[in-house]
């Protein structure tokens, strides 16, 4: 029996197949990642930042967007990096807690708000990077938020130690530091 149709072709060399590239600008530095080597299309932004780029400040806790520990800023907006695929961030600007200056008003305010007797903004510290990044995005968007606006903005973050009053106070203090005055 004769076979009709196109002639059989040799197997394709997989290594010669062009791979997808992912361009991320993280904390002001350009990263060009290659699919199959540096990332896979199913990987979240949080996974790529922590496991591929070594930025361990963000925490991957719930993996379902329920705690806010993985919050980073993408193009000026606070996002949950456990819910965002890395490939969705191609060509975008990503800021992690490692990208904030040590004298950033939010970082300073959280550090100052851990003195005894004032209601600490951090206890175990696991949630702190997420709160700091959420607060930074809020203050970038609204430099003088009200207490209610701060509470609303922080609503997607969970502190298992219950430091909410101190965290709100720290964000309000960061707004004051940004404005160059004290409340």
DAZI-V514371 format. One record per residue. N is the residue number from 0. RES is the residue in one letter. PHI is phi as a letter, one per 20 degrees, with the letter a starting at -180 (* if undefined). PSI is psi as a letter, one per 40 degrees, with the letter a starting at -180 (NA if undefined). Layout:
n: [N N]
res: [RES RES]
phi: [PHI PHI]
psi: [PSI PSI]
//
This chain:
n: [0 1 2 3 4 5 6 7 8 9 10 11 12 13 14 15 16 17 18 19 20 21 22 23 24 25 26 27 28 29 30 31 32 33 34 35 36 37 38 39 40 41 42 43 44 45 46 47 48 49 50 51 52 53 54 55 56 57 58 59 60 61 62 63 64 65 66 67 68 69 70 71 72 73 74 75 76 77 78 79 80 81 82 83 84 85 86 87 88 89 90 91 92 93 94 95 96 97 98 99 100 101 102 103 104 105 106 107 108 109 110 111 112 113 114 115 116 117 118 119 120 121 122 123 124 125 126 127 128 129 130 131 132 133 134 135 136 137 138 139 140 141 142 143 144 145 146 147 148 149 150 151 152 153 154 155 156 157 158 159 160 161 162 163 164 165 166 167 168 169 170 171 172 173 174 175 176 177 178 179 180 181 182]
res: [X X X X X X X X X X X X X X X X X X X X X X X X X X X X X X X X X X X X X X X X X X X X X X X X X X X X X X X X X X X X X X X X X X X X X X X X X X X X X X X X X X X X X X X X X X X X X X X X X X X X X X X X X X X X X X X X X X X X X X X X X X X X X X X X X X X X X X X X X X X X X X X X X X X X X X X X X X X X X X X X X X X X X X X X X X X X X X X X X X X X X X X]
phi: [* e d d o f f f d f g f f f f e f f d f d c d d d d l n d e c d d d f n d d b d f e f f g g f f f f e d d m e e f f d d d e l b m d c n f e f c d d l n d f c e f e d d f g f f d g m d e d c d g f e e f f d g g f f f f f f f e c f g n d m f e b c f n f e g g f f f f f f f f f f f e b f c f f g f f f g f f e f e d d d f e m e g f f f f f f f f f f f f f f e m c d e]
psi: [h i h i a i i i i i i h h d d e h h i i i h h h h h f e h h h h i h h d d d i i d e h i d d d d d d d d e f g e d i h g c d f e f e d e d e h i h h f e h h i h e e e h i d d e e h e i h h h i d d e i i d e h d d d d d d d d f e h i e e g i e i c d e d e d d d d d d d d d d d d d d g e g i i d d d d d d d e d e i h h e e f f d d d d d d d d d d d d d d d e f i h NA]
//
